[in-house]
Amino acid sequence: MFLAMTALVDEPRHGYGIAQEVDRLSEGHVQLKIGTLYGVLDRLSAAGLVELDREEARHGRLRRYYRLTDDGAKALREEAARMAATAEAATARLRARTAGGAA
Amino acid sequence: MSLLEQRYRSVLRLLPASYRAKREEEMVDAFMELSGEVPDETNPRPRWGEIASVLSLSLRVRLGGAGASPRFVAWGEAVRLVALLGLGHLAVGSFNQLLHWGHALTFGTDVAWAGPPGSVERLVSIAVSTADLCSIFAFVAIMRGHVRTAKVTAVIGAAATLVYTLIPMILAGPLTDRPLSETAATLVFTAAPVIALLMGFHSDITPRRRSWATTLSPAAAGLAVLGGTWLVVALRPYHLDWLYLWLGFGTTILVWAAGAVVVLARRSSPSWALAMTTTGLLLLTVRLPLLGNLPEGASWTMVCAQCAVLWALSTALAWMGARGLPGGSGTVPLTRKVGERSG
């Protein structure tokens, strides 16, 4: 969910666009299957964190673009801050460990 | 339309029609973009991972996940209630077992283990009985909202019992040669609640945290059942064979029937009605085969009466549940409309 929301920060994207962006953000570690992606979009939509931006027809098929809502941006900011704090705590402990080993 | 698209559309038929009507085209678009140009000559098929993800999505939507229609939300709630009722029943049984062990330890009486003392059979019997106690932890965990703990402990408890009961039965010869009730009872009481737990409490569901009083109710029920059983045994009504048919499993039927009457009288939600229907039919599948093993007489008539009660109440509940279900066309919007902003 975090990566899917991050993928929508800069611009609205369609399903394939989100899957591609998640793959890029995670450096290939997370490759969303289509069923999984739409399950995530259902959850985010139900929670009001993403919403439909526009619809386009391409090759005779419907393409929907999704955007992050204000609530979604706030939730992502909070989650990012929480993760950054955790990462900072880990870095500080590793620094202390290295310093202790050197002493 | 390419062969791969045709095949992916076939896979999407796993999803409910109402969901497909909203999502199919964009899912096909995303899948085809992801797959790139694939000529029909290579006989392409969607990968197993893609099929599994659609199957998983289908289960979540059908069981009240995000974006599900009110009808599927009601079905999902029914499945979760089946899990709670089933695990509650298993917890009562395990609590009774604990009380028996406590009694045996206190008064130095024997516990009916399988196999002679010191044998592997005895050891396995003790291990499986201990694993059975996991259903208590599973029930407490799910009632207090700890889904993962509930799933792990429920699977441990069920797997031990299923392996211990089914493997010797399979090794002993074709299952058709064995009394049906033996197989049915094991599957119904052990596997069904665990399957309902695994399927019903999926990632889209935030479980309710129920009070400790409700959580500990199986312990009170276990004490009441054990007390009643000891009372009947102490009275030794040997001339009333049929009375024994109301002990153990018979007590479950009695409690279920009382619950069914309450659900019918209060015109409870369709989810409750459907959950009680399911549990009633499960009880019936276990009780019905007993008719073939009993000689005609008072006991046979009593089992007939129990089956009739289960059938009649289950039918009434099914009718009430089906009538109360929200229409299939009423769906929750998957997304907000274009231009409509939140907040």
Interface residues (C-beta under 8 A of the other chain):
Chain A: H14 G15 Y16 A19 K33 I34 G35 T36 L37 Y38 G39 D42 R43 S45 A46 A47 G48 V50 E51 L52 D53 R54 E55 R58 H59 R61 L62 R63 R64 Y66 T69 D70 D71 G72
Chain B: R23 E25 E26 M27 V28 D29 A30 F31 M32 E33 L34 G49 E50 A52 S53 V54 L55 S56 L57 S58 R60 V61 G65 A66 G67 D204 V332 L334 T335 R336 K337 V338 E340 R341 S342 G343
